[in-house]
């Protein structure tokens, strides 16, 4: 995956109208060619912005799910329930924005609800 500095260099190349540059992403066998048309340059800028926004959203969602799993592993039922409500809301929002597919969101919520209900059933 290309680093953040690589994306910054690409943005600067677009802005300064530098010649086409190709770089190889280490983890994928794809090369990247600089856009030539104005619309392609704009599309590339939009793609960078969207990719960054999607990555931040997915990362935040994963962090919330990890916090819920940690809370469920603990003894505090109130903290677990509060974390569950926050995660369910975030998952629903992610599905509404297209960050997650609706079936993925439903599956995630189902598995987390089973996780939250499991300790309560054991008491």
GROMACS elastic network, one bead per residue, 0.5 to 0.9 nm:
[ bonds ]
;  ai    aj funct       b0    kb
    1    25     6  0.54518   500
    1    26     6  0.61054   500
    1    27     6  0.57203   500
    1    28     6  0.72433   500
    2     5     6  0.80844   500
    2     6     6  0.59832   500
    2     7     6  0.72471   500
    2    24     6  0.84233   500
    2    25     6  0.57113   500
    2    26     6  0.74636   500
    2    27     6  0.87062   500
    3     6     6  0.52447   500
    3     7     6  0.67648   500
    3     8     6  0.89318   500
    4     7     6  0.52249   500
    4     8     6  0.63681   500
    4     9     6  0.87882   500
    5     9     6  0.62147   500
    5    10     6  0.86390   500
    6     9     6  0.51169   500
    6    10     6  0.62845   500
    6    11     6  0.86983   500
    7    10     6  0.50183   500
    7    11     6  0.61926   500
    7    12     6  0.86379   500
    7    48     6  0.77049   500
    8    11     6  0.50455   500
    8    12     6  0.62070   500
    8    13     6  0.85665   500
    9    12     6  0.50722   500
    9    13     6  0.60911   500
    9    14     6  0.86114   500
   10    14     6  0.62016   500
   10    15     6  0.86263   500
   10    21     6  0.84351   500
   10    34     6  0.77562   500
   11    14     6  0.51255   500
   11    15     6  0.62244   500
   11    16     6  0.86472   500
   11    44     6  0.87029   500
   11    45     6  0.72880   500
   12    15     6  0.50182   500
   12    16     6  0.60254   500
   12    17     6  0.83060   500
   12    18     6  0.84874   500
   13    16     6  0.52088   500
   13    17     6  0.58090   500
   13    18     6  0.50900   500
   13    19     6  0.77834   500
   13    20     6  0.85540   500
   13    21     6  0.85357   500
   13    34     6  0.83845   500
   14    17     6  0.50979   500
   14    18     6  0.65394   500
   14    19     6  0.88591   500
   14    34     6  0.76914   500
   14    35     6  0.78661   500
   14    36     6  0.88443   500
   14    41     6  0.66798   500
   14    45     6  0.89112   500
   15    18     6  0.79360   500
   15    41     6  0.89102   500
   17    20     6  0.88738   500
   17    36     6  0.88150   500
   18    21     6  0.82340   500
   18    34     6  0.89957   500
   19    34     6  0.78050   500
   19    36     6  0.87644   500
   20    33     6  0.63801   500
   20    35     6  0.72517   500
   20    36     6  0.76778   500
   21    32     6  0.77797   500
   21    33     6  0.59844   500
   21    34     6  0.56612   500
   22    31     6  0.62924   500
   22    32     6  0.52422   500
   22    34     6  0.68779   500
   23    30     6  0.87738   500
   23    31     6  0.57660   500
   23    32     6  0.57592   500
   23    33     6  0.75934   500
   24    27     6  0.88401   500
   24    28     6  0.78909   500
   24    29     6  0.72077   500
   24    30     6  0.64064   500
   24    32     6  0.68591   500
   25    28     6  0.55319   500
   25    29     6  0.67826   500
   25    30     6  0.64721   500
   25    31     6  0.66582   500
   25    32     6  0.81222   500
   26    29     6  0.74113   500
   26    30     6  0.88611   500
   27    30     6  0.88839   500
   28    31     6  0.84523   500
   34    40     6  0.89354   500
   34    41     6  0.81085   500
   34    44     6  0.89355   500
   35    38     6  0.79906   500
   35    39     6  0.86784   500
   35    40     6  0.54742   500
   35    41     6  0.55138   500
   35    44     6  0.76788   500
   36    39     6  0.85549   500
   36    40     6  0.66671   500
   36    41     6  0.69507   500
   37    40     6  0.51802   500
   37    41     6  0.62827   500
   37    42     6  0.87109   500
   38    41     6  0.51273   500
   38    42     6  0.62623   500
   38    43     6  0.85852   500
   39    42     6  0.50615   500
   39    43     6  0.60655   500
   39    44     6  0.85915   500
   40    44     6  0.61404   500
   40    45     6  0.86628   500
   41    44     6  0.50737   500
   41    45     6  0.63143   500
   41    46     6  0.86711   500
   42    45     6  0.50879   500
   42    46     6  0.62123   500
   42    47     6  0.85666   500
   43    46     6  0.50535   500
   43    47     6  0.60704   500
   43    48     6  0.86732   500
   44    48     6  0.62377   500
   44    49     6  0.86603   500
   45    48     6  0.52331   500
   45    49     6  0.63375   500
   45    50     6  0.86665   500
   46    49     6  0.51195   500
   46    50     6  0.60498   500
   46    51     6  0.84085   500
   47    50     6  0.50893   500
   47    51     6  0.58694   500
   47    52     6  0.84594   500
   48    51     6  0.51282   500
   48    52     6  0.61537   500
   48    53     6  0.85801   500
   49    52     6  0.52476   500
   49    53     6  0.61777   500
   49    54     6  0.85990   500
   50    53     6  0.50179   500
   50    54     6  0.59820   500
   50    55     6  0.84409   500
   51    54     6  0.51218   500
   51    55     6  0.60577   500
   51    56     6  0.85726   500
   52    55     6  0.51377   500
   52    56     6  0.61768   500
   52    57     6  0.85987   500
   53    56     6  0.52009   500
   53    57     6  0.61753   500
   53    58     6  0.86538   500
   54    57     6  0.50713   500
   54    58     6  0.60812   500
   54    59     6  0.84325   500
   54    99     6  0.66328   500
   55    58     6  0.51877   500
   55    59     6  0.59925   500
   55    60     6  0.85207   500
   56    59     6  0.51032   500
   56    60     6  0.60932   500
   56    61     6  0.85426   500
   57    60     6  0.51864   500
   57    61     6  0.61427   500
   57    62     6  0.86202   500
   57    94     6  0.77274   500
   57    99     6  0.76835   500
   58    61     6  0.50579   500
   58    62     6  0.61182   500
   58    63     6  0.85640   500
   58    94     6  0.82604   500
   58    99     6  0.73517   500
   58   100     6  0.86771   500
   59    62     6  0.51370   500
   59    63     6  0.61648   500
   59    64     6  0.86859   500
   60    63     6  0.50619   500
   60    64     6  0.62630   500
   60    65     6  0.86937   500
   61    64     6  0.51471   500
   61    65     6  0.62673   500
   61    66     6  0.86704   500
   61    87     6  0.74123   500
   61    90     6  0.67677   500
   61    91     6  0.72054   500
   61    94     6  0.82731   500
   62    65     6  0.50437   500
   62    66     6  0.61585   500
   62    67     6  0.86066   500
   63    66     6  0.50583   500
   63    67     6  0.62020   500
   63    68     6  0.86580   500
   64    67     6  0.50137   500
   64    68     6  0.62241   500
   64    69     6  0.86841   500
   64    83     6  0.76923   500
   64    84     6  0.89896   500
   64    86     6  0.79038   500
   64    87     6  0.61030   500
   64    90     6  0.85014   500
   65    68     6  0.50109   500
   65    69     6  0.62158   500
   65    70     6  0.86096   500
   65    83     6  0.84267   500
   65    84     6  0.84016   500
   65    87     6  0.63747   500
   65   112     6  0.83801   500
   66    69     6  0.50729   500
   66    70     6  0.61701   500
   66    71     6  0.85615   500
   67    70     6  0.50610   500
   67    71     6  0.60954   500
   67    72     6  0.85411   500
   67    80     6  0.89717   500
   67    83     6  0.73449   500
   68    72     6  0.60297   500
   68    73     6  0.85352   500
   68    79     6  0.85914   500
   68    80     6  0.62722   500
   68    81     6  0.86541   500
   68    82     6  0.88184   500
   68    83     6  0.53862   500
   68    84     6  0.62268   500
   68    87     6  0.75058   500
   68   112     6  0.83286   500
   68   116     6  0.86264   500
   69    72     6  0.50104   500
   69    73     6  0.62009   500
   69    74     6  0.87713   500
   69    80     6  0.82932   500
   69   112     6  0.81324   500
   69   115     6  0.78843   500
   69   116     6  0.84866   500
   70    73     6  0.50808   500
   70    74     6  0.64979   500
   70    80     6  0.85495   500
   71    74     6  0.51145   500
   71    75     6  0.75937   500
   71    76     6  0.70396   500
   71    77     6  0.80621   500
   71    79     6  0.64704   500
   71    80     6  0.50612   500
   71    81     6  0.88053   500
   71    83     6  0.74985   500
   72    75     6  0.72798   500
   72    76     6  0.77530   500
   72    77     6  0.75288   500
   72    79     6  0.83509   500
   72    80     6  0.54455   500
   72    81     6  0.86396   500
   72   115     6  0.71351   500
   72   116     6  0.60978   500
   72   119     6  0.77664   500
   73    76     6  0.88646   500
   73    80     6  0.88132   500
   73   119     6  0.86745   500
   74    77     6  0.80902   500
   74    80     6  0.82340   500
   75    79     6  0.88340   500
   75    80     6  0.85637   500
   75   119     6  0.87952   500
   76    79     6  0.54902   500
   76    80     6  0.63866   500
   76    81     6  0.88348   500
   77    80     6  0.50211   500
   77    81     6  0.61277   500
   77    82     6  0.86024   500
   77   116     6  0.86096   500
   77   119     6  0.86199   500
   77   120     6  0.81271   500
   78    81     6  0.51500   500
   78    82     6  0.61675   500
   78    83     6  0.85586   500
   79    82     6  0.51083   500
   79    83     6  0.60530   500
   79    84     6  0.84481   500
   80    83     6  0.51310   500
   80    84     6  0.60226   500
   80    85     6  0.87036   500
   80   116     6  0.70229   500
   81    85     6  0.63065   500
   81    86     6  0.87650   500
   81   116     6  0.74231   500
   82    85     6  0.52654   500
   82    86     6  0.64409   500
   82    87     6  0.87648   500
   83    86     6  0.51430   500
   83    87     6  0.61617   500
   83    88     6  0.86241   500
   84    87     6  0.51150   500
   84    88     6  0.60713   500
   84    89     6  0.85525   500
   84   109     6  0.89624   500
   84   112     6  0.76223   500
   84   113     6  0.76873   500
   84   116     6  0.75666   500
   85    88     6  0.52455   500
   85    89     6  0.62358   500
   85    90     6  0.86390   500
   86    89     6  0.52789   500
   86    90     6  0.62151   500
   86    91     6  0.86681   500
   87    90     6  0.50039   500
   87    91     6  0.60140   500
   87    92     6  0.85059   500
   87   109     6  0.82825   500
   87   112     6  0.89406   500
   88    91     6  0.51071   500
   88    92     6  0.61355   500
   88    93     6  0.85739   500
   88   105     6  0.87556   500
   88   108     6  0.88190   500
   88   109     6  0.62688   500
   88   112     6  0.87105   500
   89    92     6  0.51734   500
   89    93     6  0.61988   500
   89    94     6  0.86179   500
   90    93     6  0.50557   500
   90    94     6  0.60679   500
   90    95     6  0.85834   500
   91    94     6  0.50264   500
   91    95     6  0.61826   500
   91    96     6  0.85917   500
   91   100     6  0.77972   500
   91   105     6  0.58872   500
   91   106     6  0.85253   500
   91   108     6  0.80004   500
   91   109     6  0.75157   500
   92    95     6  0.51263   500
   92    96     6  0.61710   500
   92    97     6  0.86769   500
   92   100     6  0.87495   500
   92   102     6  0.81977   500
   92   105     6  0.67083   500
   92   106     6  0.84727   500
   92   109     6  0.88765   500
   93    97     6  0.61744   500
   93    98     6  0.85829   500
   93    99     6  0.84916   500
   93   100     6  0.89982   500
   94    97     6  0.51610   500
   94    98     6  0.61683   500
   94   100     6  0.56675   500
   94   101     6  0.84912   500
   94   102     6  0.89300   500
   94   105     6  0.79966   500
   95    98     6  0.50799   500
   95    99     6  0.56847   500
   95   101     6  0.56898   500
   95   102     6  0.53670   500
   95   103     6  0.87154   500
   95   104     6  0.82341   500
   95   105     6  0.61729   500
   96    99     6  0.75971   500
   96   100     6  0.79405   500
   96   101     6  0.85798   500
   96   102     6  0.77853   500
   97   100     6  0.77292   500
   98   101     6  0.63988   500
   98   102     6  0.82128   500
  100   103     6  0.82142   500
  100   104     6  0.62845   500
  100   105     6  0.62307   500
  101   104     6  0.51624   500
  101   105     6  0.62758   500
  101   106     6  0.87229   500
  102   105     6  0.50293   500
  102   106     6  0.61853   500
  102   107     6  0.86188   500
  103   107     6  0.60693   500
  103   108     6  0.84795   500
  104   107     6  0.51004   500
  104   108     6  0.60664   500
  104   109     6  0.85752   500
  105   108     6  0.51261   500
  105   109     6  0.61480   500
  105   110     6  0.85280   500
  106   109     6  0.51903   500
  106   110     6  0.60696   500
  106   111     6  0.86466   500
  107   110     6  0.50763   500
  107   111     6  0.61944   500
  107   112     6  0.85731   500
  108   111     6  0.52725   500
  108   112     6  0.61424   500
  108   113     6  0.85312   500
  109   112     6  0.51170   500
  109   113     6  0.59710   500
  109   114     6  0.85555   500
  110   113     6  0.51584   500
  110   114     6  0.62763   500
  110   115     6  0.86567   500
  111   114     6  0.51415   500
  111   115     6  0.62519   500
  111   116     6  0.87472   500
  112   116     6  0.61665   500
  112   117     6  0.85249   500
  113   116     6  0.50405   500
  113   117     6  0.60016   500
  113   118     6  0.84577   500
  114   117     6  0.50648   500
  114   118     6  0.59400   500
  115   118     6  0.53436   500
  115   119     6  0.76108   500
  116   119     6  0.65934   500
  116   120     6  0.73775   500
  117   120     6  0.52531   500
  117   121     6  0.62248   500
  117   122     6  0.88444   500
  118   121     6  0.52548   500
  118   122     6  0.64800   500
  119   122     6  0.50926   500
  119   123     6  0.66396   500
  120   123     6  0.55409   500
